[in-house]
Amino acid sequence: MSYLLTLILAAPFAFLAPMLLLNKKHAYSVSIIASAVVLLLTAYALYYSYVNGTASLASSRIYIPSLGLNFSQALTQPSLILIVMTSVVFFAASIVGKYFIGERDRMYNIIFLLAEGGSLGVFLSANLFFFYVFWEIAEVMMFFIIFMYGGYNRRYSGIKFIIYSMVSSLLLLIGILLLYSSVTPHTFNISALMSGAGAISPGTQLLIMLLLLVSFMIKMPVFPFHSWLPDAHTEAPTTGSMILAGVLLKFGGYGLLLMFLILPIAVHYAAYIFMIFVLSTLYSAFVCLRQTNIKRLIAYTSITDMGVVGVGLAAMNAFGYSGAVYAMFNHGIAIALLFLVAGTLDKVYGTLDISKIKGVVKNFAGMTYLFLIGVFAALGIPLTAGFVADILIFIAAIHAFGIAGAAPLIGILVIGVALFWLIERVFMSSARATEPYSPLGREVIVAGTFLLCTTIFFGVLSSLLLGVA
């Protein structure tokens, strides 16, 4: 079954050929088919892993023998959870691509498939060299999505996004090269680094940890490296926001998990890292209360949720790791749903100003309930994947840091207040309903329902992902 991971990774790139050969009017259809193929292959990988475990799912081919570098993929429980999330978010985004981007845009769909392939590569790579390569592919594609297809200030937001991304990538590259040169024998292989990095001198380990930590904090993002995110979401097209929040922010969380697993010295600084994430969680939560733009408000909730992920990782125990990865999964699905609804409001009402939209439920009841249940999922209400994730994270955090481990719950409470205030003000307001000037696309309801069913399905049947060994 080693070929299965190669098929999953290759599928988005393979569909570039028919994308280029066929008439551009078929571009969106090819994109949907490609994402559906990835989703089906990932579903089969999940089934196979649940029955047989992930150990047999690995693939490796010699790439540069002199460097001991192989083109290798491996499936672990965290990477399985995250590729399921990736395939779900990209499939939902492909369904609504034409509605938000417009007719016959071949270039957008090429960029879309490259972004999907890069994202899958990050989570499947078994060595840090290709982890970095695929990281860069996805980041550059997201820049083009914002810069070419975003809103009025897309150029400013796109440039700000790529500058922050370049800084993050540079720190990541330096950290990877330093790690490679410090282990004996030299290797990029992640499993080999986990067993051999303990021999690196404490001073070098600390330097590598700081480089990687700041890189991943920028990408998650974490206060004070967060300012690029609200701007990027405000100007990105709806599908771009779905991919950015639903998938690309998880690069930082997954990288942070790898850092904790590779560098033994990280355990001595876990308490300090925990405090950074608690501060970020509380800061972004209270900033939510001051937002007047729907997308910016949702963007700040992402910073809060990724802060909670960081708290779980900083606990450095099995519950914390599993809870953090499952929280990333839930956040990816739920936040994609919230941005889908927010982007639809922008399209049908022509604004995202909270004060200018009233009584959405009177015009679009289905969209209202999608948003409401999406908020439930984001806040970790029972029967959603977020509930399972939060339970695991806070058990781990309280075990590791005492009662202080529960501090991020304040942030979750505050963003709950902000989101329910948004629902009351925009969706459920009894004031005279704002009249839409653009029709609602049926594909929005289809994609939203798919995302909603996914988080409930894996909330009720969490053992399908967490039970994989």
Secondary structure per residue as TSV (DSSP state, phi and psi in degrees):
chain	resnum	aa	ss	phi	psi
A	1	M	-	360.0	7.7
A	2	S	T	-61.8	-25.7
A	3	Y	H	-69.1	-18.8
A	4	L	H	-61.9	-43.2
A	5	L	H	-65.7	-38.1
A	6	T	H	-63.3	-39.7
A	7	L	H	-64.0	-44.0
A	8	I	H	-60.2	-46.0
A	9	L	H	-69.1	-37.4
A	10	A	H	-79.7	-23.3
A	11	A	H	-54.8	-50.9
A	12	P	H	-61.3	-37.2
A	13	F	H	-71.1	-36.8
A	14	A	H	-64.0	-33.7
A	15	F	T	-77.7	-2.1
A	16	L	H	-66.6	-31.6
A	17	A	H	-62.5	-55.6
A	18	P	H	-63.0	-29.2
A	19	M	H	-59.9	-39.8
A	20	L	H	-81.7	-30.6
A	21	L	H	-84.0	-34.9
A	22	L	S	-80.5	162.5
A	23	N	-	-58.6	143.8
A	24	K	G	-63.6	-15.8
A	25	K	G	-67.9	-15.6
A	26	H	G	-95.9	4.6
A	27	A	H	-59.2	-46.4
A	28	Y	H	-67.2	-35.4
A	29	S	H	-64.4	-42.4
A	30	V	H	-62.7	-41.2
A	31	S	H	-62.6	-42.9
A	32	I	H	-65.5	-43.3
A	33	I	H	-63.5	-44.1
A	34	A	H	-59.6	-46.1
A	35	S	H	-67.1	-34.1
A	36	A	H	-67.5	-39.0
A	37	V	H	-62.7	-44.6
A	38	V	H	-60.5	-42.3
A	39	L	H	-62.5	-43.3
A	40	L	H	-67.6	-41.7
A	41	L	H	-64.5	-38.8
A	42	T	H	-67.4	-39.7
A	43	A	H	-61.4	-38.8
A	44	Y	H	-67.8	-39.4
A	45	A	H	-61.5	-38.2
A	46	L	H	-64.4	-46.3
A	47	Y	H	-61.0	-47.1
A	48	Y	H	-63.0	-41.8
A	49	S	H	-67.5	-37.3
A	50	Y	H	-65.3	-36.1
A	51	V	H	-82.1	-40.9
A	52	N	H	-115.1	-6.1
A	53	G	-	85.5	166.4
A	54	T	S	-89.5	-10.4
A	55	A	T	-59.0	-33.6
A	56	S	T	-83.9	-4.6
A	57	L	-	-98.6	90.3
A	58	A	E	-152.5	151.9
A	59	S	E	-144.8	139.0
A	60	S	E	-149.7	134.4
A	61	R	E	-135.4	138.7
A	62	I	E	-63.2	133.2
A	63	Y	E	-117.8	-61.7
A	64	I	E	-129.2	94.6
A	65	P	G	-59.4	-36.6
A	66	S	G	-63.3	-25.2
A	67	L	G	-99.7	0.3
A	68	G	T	64.2	32.4
A	69	L	E	-105.1	122.4
A	70	N	E	-114.7	149.7
A	71	F	E	-84.6	96.5
A	72	S	E	-129.4	145.3
A	73	Q	E	-127.9	148.9
A	74	A	E	-145.9	146.3
A	75	L	-	-109.5	122.6
A	76	T	-	-119.2	174.0
A	77	Q	H	-58.2	-47.3
A	78	P	H	-61.2	-44.4
A	79	S	H	-68.5	-33.8
A	80	L	H	-62.5	-47.5
A	81	I	H	-59.2	-41.0
A	82	L	H	-77.9	-28.4
A	83	I	H	-77.0	-29.4
A	84	V	H	-61.9	-47.2
A	85	M	H	-57.8	-45.9
A	86	T	H	-62.0	-45.7
A	87	S	H	-65.8	-36.2
A	88	V	H	-67.9	-47.5
A	89	V	H	-65.1	-44.7
A	90	F	H	-67.3	-36.2
A	91	F	H	-64.2	-44.3
A	92	A	H	-62.1	-41.8
A	93	A	H	-66.9	-33.4
A	94	S	H	-67.3	-34.9
A	95	I	H	-62.1	-38.1
A	96	V	T	-100.5	8.6
A	97	G	H	-57.8	-49.2
A	98	K	H	-64.5	-35.5
A	99	Y	H	-63.7	-39.1
A	100	F	H	-95.9	-30.2
A	101	I	H	-94.3	-39.1
A	102	G	-	121.8	176.3
A	103	E	T	-73.4	144.3
A	104	R	T	51.2	47.7
A	105	D	-	-104.0	92.7
A	106	R	H	-67.6	-41.5
A	107	M	H	-60.9	-42.7
A	108	Y	H	-58.3	-43.6
A	109	N	H	-71.1	-30.3
A	110	I	H	-64.4	-47.1
A	111	I	H	-60.7	-41.3
A	112	F	H	-59.0	-47.7
A	113	L	H	-68.2	-36.3
A	114	L	H	-65.0	-38.7
A	115	A	H	-64.7	-39.8
A	116	E	H	-66.7	-44.0
A	117	G	H	-62.2	-41.8
A	118	G	H	-62.8	-41.3
A	119	S	H	-64.9	-43.7
A	120	L	H	-63.7	-37.7
A	121	G	H	-63.5	-37.2
A	122	V	H	-59.3	-46.3
A	123	F	H	-80.4	-21.1
A	124	L	H	-97.8	-17.2
A	125	S	B	-63.2	134.6
A	126	A	S	-97.1	1.1
A	127	N	B	-138.5	155.0
A	128	L	H	-73.6	-21.2
A	129	F	H	-62.9	-52.4
A	130	F	H	-76.6	-26.5
A	131	F	H	-53.6	-45.9
A	132	Y	H	-69.2	-42.5
A	133	V	H	-59.8	-48.8
A	134	F	H	-69.5	-34.7
A	135	W	H	-53.9	-48.4
A	136	E	H	-66.0	-39.9
A	137	I	H	-58.6	-48.9
A	138	A	H	-65.2	-40.4
A	139	E	H	-63.9	-45.3
A	140	V	H	-64.9	-40.2
A	141	M	H	-64.0	-37.7
A	142	M	H	-66.1	-37.2
A	143	F	H	-57.0	-45.9
A	144	F	H	-65.5	-37.1
A	145	I	H	-61.7	-44.6
A	146	I	H	-69.2	-48.7
A	147	F	H	-67.5	-35.6
A	148	M	H	-96.2	-28.9
A	149	Y	H	-122.9	8.3
A	150	G	S	-82.8	-166.8
A	151	G	-	-83.6	-157.6
A	152	Y	T	-60.3	-42.1
A	153	N	T	-99.5	31.8
A	154	R	H	-63.0	-33.0
A	155	R	H	-68.0	-45.3
A	156	Y	H	-61.1	-48.2
A	157	S	H	-65.9	-38.6
A	158	G	H	-64.6	-43.9
A	159	I	H	-65.0	-41.8
A	160	K	H	-63.1	-41.4
A	161	F	H	-60.8	-46.5
A	162	I	H	-72.0	-30.7
A	163	I	H	-65.4	-49.0
A	164	Y	H	-60.7	-40.5
A	165	S	H	-65.4	-38.6
A	166	M	H	-65.4	-40.7
A	167	V	H	-62.7	-46.5
A	168	S	H	-59.8	-44.9
A	169	S	H	-66.0	-38.9
A	170	L	H	-64.0	-45.4
A	171	L	H	-62.6	-40.0
A	172	L	H	-63.0	-45.3
A	173	L	H	-63.1	-44.6
A	174	I	H	-61.5	-43.6
A	175	G	H	-61.7	-42.9
A	176	I	H	-64.9	-44.8
A	177	L	H	-65.2	-38.7
A	178	L	H	-66.5	-38.9
A	179	L	H	-64.8	-44.3
A	180	Y	H	-59.3	-45.1
A	181	S	H	-77.3	-13.9
A	182	S	H	-96.0	-13.5
A	183	V	S	-98.8	153.6
A	184	T	S	-127.5	122.8
A	185	P	S	-72.2	158.5
A	186	H	-	-63.1	132.7
A	187	T	-	-158.0	151.6
A	188	F	-	-101.2	-6.3
A	189	N	B	-63.3	126.1
A	190	I	H	-65.3	-45.0
A	191	S	H	-65.5	-36.3
A	192	A	H	-67.6	-37.5
A	193	L	H	-65.8	-36.9
A	194	M	H	-62.2	-34.0
A	195	S	H	-90.6	-20.7
A	196	G	H	-108.9	-13.6
A	197	A	G	-69.4	-18.0
A	198	G	G	-64.0	-20.5
A	199	A	G	-81.3	-10.3
A	200	I	S	-70.8	143.1
A	201	S	-	-60.4	147.4
A	202	P	H	-56.3	-39.5
A	203	G	H	-63.1	-42.2
A	204	T	H	-68.6	-40.8
A	205	Q	H	-58.3	-42.5
A	206	L	H	-63.3	-43.1
A	207	L	H	-61.7	-46.0
A	208	I	H	-60.7	-43.1
A	209	M	H	-60.7	-43.5
A	210	L	H	-64.7	-42.4
A	211	L	H	-61.0	-48.9
A	212	L	H	-68.1	-40.0
A	213	L	H	-61.0	-47.7
A	214	V	H	-66.0	-39.5
A	215	S	H	-58.3	-47.2
A	216	F	H	-73.8	-30.8
A	217	M	H	-65.4	-36.9
A	218	I	H	-64.4	-40.9
A	219	K	H	-77.4	-27.2
A	220	M	T	-65.9	-43.8
A	221	P	T	-96.9	171.9
A	222	V	-	-129.3	139.8
A	223	F	T	-56.4	132.9
A	224	P	T	-100.8	22.6
A	225	F	S	-101.8	28.3
A	226	H	-	-102.4	-10.5
A	227	S	T	-65.4	-19.5
A	228	W	H	-69.6	-27.2
A	229	L	H	-69.0	-51.3
A	230	P	H	-58.9	-38.9
A	231	D	H	-65.1	-43.5
A	232	A	H	-62.4	-43.7
A	233	H	H	-68.9	-37.2
A	234	T	H	-61.7	-37.9
A	235	E	H	-98.8	-19.0
A	236	A	S	-66.2	148.4
A	237	P	-	-63.4	161.9
A	238	T	H	-57.1	-43.9
A	239	T	H	-64.1	-34.8
A	240	G	H	-63.7	-42.4
A	241	S	H	-64.0	-39.0
A	242	M	H	-61.2	-43.8
A	243	I	H	-73.3	-43.1
A	244	L	I	-62.2	-52.6
A	245	A	I	-75.3	-37.9
A	246	G	I	-76.1	-28.3
A	247	V	I	-127.8	-54.9
A	248	L	I	-66.5	-30.9
A	249	L	H	-63.2	-23.6
A	250	K	H	-75.3	-14.1
A	251	F	H	-56.4	-44.7
A	252	G	H	-64.8	-43.7
A	253	G	H	-64.9	-42.7
A	254	Y	H	-67.2	-40.5
A	255	G	H	-62.4	-39.6
A	256	L	H	-63.9	-39.2
A	257	L	H	-59.9	-46.2
A	258	L	H	-61.6	-39.4
A	259	M	H	-60.8	-46.1
A	260	F	H	-63.3	-36.3
A	261	L	H	-75.5	-29.5
A	262	I	H	-86.6	-43.3
A	263	L	-	-99.4	108.2
A	264	P	G	-60.6	-29.8
A	265	I	G	-65.2	-19.7
A	266	A	G	-59.4	-28.1
A	267	V	G	-62.6	-28.9
A	268	H	G	-76.2	-15.5
A	269	Y	G	-115.9	8.8
A	270	A	H	-59.9	-38.5
A	271	A	H	-64.4	-38.0
A	272	Y	H	-69.7	-40.5
A	273	I	H	-64.2	-39.8
A	274	F	H	-57.3	-44.6
A	275	M	H	-64.6	-36.7
A	276	I	H	-61.1	-44.2
A	277	F	H	-71.3	-35.4
A	278	V	H	-63.3	-44.6
A	279	L	H	-59.7	-44.5
A	280	S	H	-62.7	-41.2
A	281	T	H	-61.2	-47.4
A	282	L	H	-72.0	-41.8
A	283	Y	H	-59.4	-52.9
A	284	S	H	-65.4	-32.7
A	285	A	H	-63.7	-45.9
A	286	F	H	-71.6	-30.3
A	287	V	H	-64.7	-30.7
A	288	C	H	-52.3	-38.7
A	289	L	T	-66.0	-15.8
A	290	R	T	-102.3	3.2
A	291	Q	-	-82.6	142.3
A	292	T	-	-113.2	-4.9
A	293	N	B	-111.1	130.7
A	294	I	H	-60.5	-44.4
A	295	K	H	-65.7	-39.3
A	296	R	H	-66.1	-38.0
A	297	L	H	-62.1	-46.4
A	298	I	H	-64.4	-36.3
A	299	A	H	-61.2	-41.9
A	300	Y	H	-68.8	-30.0
A	301	T	H	-65.6	-30.2
A	302	S	H	-62.7	-41.1
A	303	I	H	-63.6	-40.6
A	304	T	H	-61.4	-47.7
A	305	D	H	-65.2	-39.2
A	306	M	H	-70.6	-26.6
A	307	G	H	-64.3	-40.0
A	308	V	H	-63.9	-39.3
A	309	V	H	-57.8	-45.6
A	310	G	H	-61.2	-36.3
A	311	V	H	-61.8	-44.3
A	312	G	H	-62.2	-41.7
A	313	L	H	-67.1	-39.9
A	314	A	H	-65.7	-22.1
A	315	A	T	-64.8	-25.2
A	316	M	-	53.0	47.3
A	317	N	S	-139.8	171.0
A	318	A	H	-60.8	-41.8
A	319	F	H	-61.9	-42.9
A	320	G	H	-64.0	-43.8
A	321	Y	H	-64.2	-47.6
A	322	S	H	-64.2	-43.1
A	323	G	H	-64.1	-39.9
A	324	A	H	-65.5	-43.8
A	325	V	H	-66.3	-40.4
A	326	Y	H	-69.6	-32.1
A	327	A	H	-65.8	-38.6
A	328	M	H	-63.3	-40.7
A	329	F	H	-60.2	-51.6
A	330	N	H	-62.7	-43.9
A	331	H	H	-62.0	-41.5
A	332	G	H	-57.8	-44.2
A	333	I	H	-72.9	-48.2
A	334	A	H	-67.6	-41.8
A	335	I	H	-71.5	-32.9
A	336	A	H	-62.2	-39.3
A	337	L	H	-64.8	-43.7
A	338	L	H	-64.8	-41.6
A	339	F	H	-70.2	-30.7
A	340	L	H	-62.1	-46.8
A	341	V	H	-66.7	-42.3
A	342	A	H	-61.4	-44.2
A	343	G	H	-64.1	-34.0
A	344	T	H	-67.2	-40.4
A	345	L	H	-59.0	-42.4
A	346	D	H	-60.8	-39.7
A	347	K	H	-72.9	-41.0
A	348	V	H	-85.2	-24.6
A	349	Y	H	-109.4	-14.5
A	350	G	S	77.0	14.2
A	351	T	-	-158.1	157.4
A	352	L	-	-118.6	10.3
A	353	D	B	-70.7	120.9
A	354	I	G	-59.7	-33.2
A	355	S	G	-75.9	-11.1
A	356	K	G	-106.6	0.2
A	357	I	-	-121.5	127.8
A	358	K	-	-135.5	147.5
A	359	G	-	59.3	42.3
A	360	V	H	-58.2	-34.1
A	361	V	H	-60.1	-27.9
A	362	K	H	-71.1	-26.5
A	363	N	H	-102.0	-36.1
A	364	F	-	-137.7	77.2
A	365	A	H	-63.9	-42.0
A	366	G	H	-60.3	-44.0
A	367	M	H	-65.5	-36.1
A	368	T	H	-61.3	-45.6
A	369	Y	H	-73.1	-29.5
A	370	L	H	-61.4	-44.9
A	371	F	H	-65.8	-42.9
A	372	L	H	-60.5	-47.3
A	373	I	H	-72.6	-30.0
A	374	G	H	-61.7	-38.4
A	375	V	H	-64.9	-42.9
A	376	F	H	-56.1	-43.7
A	377	A	H	-65.2	-43.0
A	378	A	H	-63.3	-32.5
A	379	L	H	-89.5	-3.8
A	380	G	T	79.8	37.9
A	381	I	-	-69.6	144.6
A	382	P	T	-52.1	148.7
A	383	L	T	81.8	2.6
A	384	T	S	-113.6	161.2
A	385	A	H	-62.9	-28.3
A	386	G	H	-64.0	-31.1
A	387	F	H	-64.5	-46.3
A	388	V	H	-62.3	-44.3
A	389	A	H	-62.2	-46.2
A	390	D	H	-64.8	-39.8
A	391	I	H	-58.9	-47.2
A	392	L	H	-63.9	-44.0
A	393	I	H	-63.3	-46.3
A	394	F	H	-77.7	-27.1
A	395	I	H	-62.1	-45.9
A	396	A	H	-65.0	-43.8
A	397	A	H	-67.9	-40.8
A	398	I	H	-68.4	-36.9
A	399	H	H	-63.8	-38.9
A	400	A	H	-83.4	-36.2
A	401	F	H	-124.0	8.1
A	402	G	G	73.9	-155.5
A	403	I	G	-62.0	-23.5
A	404	A	G	-61.8	-23.7
A	405	G	G	-64.3	-17.5
A	406	A	G	-89.0	-2.6
A	407	A	T	-56.4	-39.1
A	408	P	H	-61.7	-16.6
A	409	L	H	-59.5	-29.4
A	410	I	H	-62.4	-43.1
A	411	G	H	-62.2	-42.1
A	412	I	H	-62.8	-40.1
A	413	L	H	-61.9	-42.6
A	414	V	H	-67.4	-43.6
A	415	I	H	-68.8	-27.1
A	416	G	H	-62.5	-43.7
A	417	V	H	-60.0	-46.0
A	418	A	H	-62.7	-43.5
A	419	L	H	-71.0	-39.2
A	420	F	H	-72.2	-30.1
A	421	W	H	-63.9	-40.8
A	422	L	H	-61.7	-43.7
A	423	I	I	-61.7	-45.5
A	424	E	I	-64.3	-42.1
A	425	R	I	-73.2	-42.3
A	426	V	I	-97.8	-43.5
A	427	F	I	-93.7	-46.0
A	428	M	S	-101.4	4.4
A	429	S	-	-56.0	136.8
A	430	S	-	-84.2	-3.3
A	431	A	S	-67.1	169.5
A	432	R	-	-57.9	125.7
A	433	A	-	-66.1	137.5
A	434	T	-	-69.4	135.6
A	435	E	-	-84.4	126.7
A	436	P	-	-73.2	154.2
A	437	Y	S	-119.1	5.6
A	438	S	S	-138.3	140.8
A	439	P	-	-71.6	155.7
A	440	L	-	-87.0	129.0
A	441	G	-	-77.4	137.4
A	442	R	H	-63.7	-27.5
A	443	E	H	-64.3	-24.7
A	444	V	H	-64.5	-44.9
A	445	I	H	-65.9	-38.9
A	446	V	H	-62.7	-50.6
A	447	A	H	-64.9	-42.2
A	448	G	H	-63.7	-41.5
A	449	T	H	-65.1	-38.3
A	450	F	H	-61.8	-45.8
A	451	L	H	-63.8	-42.5
A	452	L	H	-62.5	-46.1
A	453	C	H	-63.7	-33.4
A	454	T	H	-64.2	-48.2
A	455	T	H	-68.2	-33.0
A	456	I	H	-71.9	-42.0
A	457	F	H	-58.5	-47.6
A	458	F	H	-83.9	-7.1
A	459	G	H	-78.6	-42.1
A	460	V	H	-75.3	-41.2
A	461	L	T	-110.6	53.8
A	462	S	T	-64.2	-21.5
A	463	S	H	-65.0	-21.7
A	464	L	H	-60.7	-33.2
A	465	L	H	-101.8	-46.1
A	466	L	H	-75.5	-19.2
A	467	G	T	-85.0	-3.4
A	468	V	-	-76.7	131.1
A	469	A	-	-101.6	360.0
